Amino acid sequence: MRTIYDIQQLLKRFGVFIYVGDRIADLELMEDEVRELYKSQFIDTKEFQMALLLLRQEIEREKSKRLKQASVKDE
C-alpha cells in the first residue's frame, strides 16, 4: 500500500465508498473506516499501520495547503 488510491481500493473491497466533497473530511472518514476494519479483524496490523501513516501524512499535507491558500487570500 503506497497511495491514498490504494486505501480507497482496500475500503472498496469491503463495500466502503467515501466522498463528501471535502478532501480532509474524506481522509478522516477513511481513517475511521480503516480503524473499524482493523478492530473487526478484517485487515492485518501491517495494512492498518500503513493506511494510517498514509492518511495522516495526506491530512497534514491538505491542512498545510489550506493554510497557504488562506494566507495568500489575506495578503
N, C-alpha and C positions, 0 to 999 in steps of 0.2 A: 504494500500500500504506500503510494507516494504522493497522491494528489487528493484534492477535495472531490474530484470526479470519482476517484476510487472509493471514497467513503460513500458517495451517493449511490454507487453501484452496489456496495455492501448493503446499504439500507434498502435498496430496491429489491434485493434478494428476499427480504423479509416483508415486502409489501409496504414499505415506508417511503412516501414521496413528500418532500418538504419544499414549499415555495409560498412565502407570504409577501414577497416583494421588497423586503428589507434584508440586504445581504448579511448584516450582523445578526439579525433575528433568525434568519435561516440557519446560520452556522451554530448559534446557541441551541436551537431546536435539534439540530443534528447531534450536537454533543449530548443532549438529554436522551435522545433515542439510542445512541451508542451505549450510554451508561445503562439504560434499561435492558438492552440486548445482553450486555455483559452480566448484569445481575441475574438475568434469567438463564444464563449459561448457554446462550446461543452463539456467542463468539468467544474466542480464547483470549488469554491475557495479552499476548503479543499484538493481536489485531486491535484490542481495546486501547492499549498504550499508544500504539502508532496513530490510531484515529484521533485520540485526544490531543496528542502532540501536534498533529497537522491542523486540527481545528483551532486550537489555542493560538498557534502561530498565525493562522489566517485571520482570526478575530482581531489580534493585535495589529496586523497589517491594515485591516479595514478601518480600525479605530484611528490609527495614525493618519491614514489617507483622509478621513473625515476632518481630523483636526487641522491638517494642512489646508484643506479646502475652506474650512471655516475661517482660518487666519487670513487667507487670500481675500475672502469676501469682506473682511473687516478693514482691509487696507484701502 
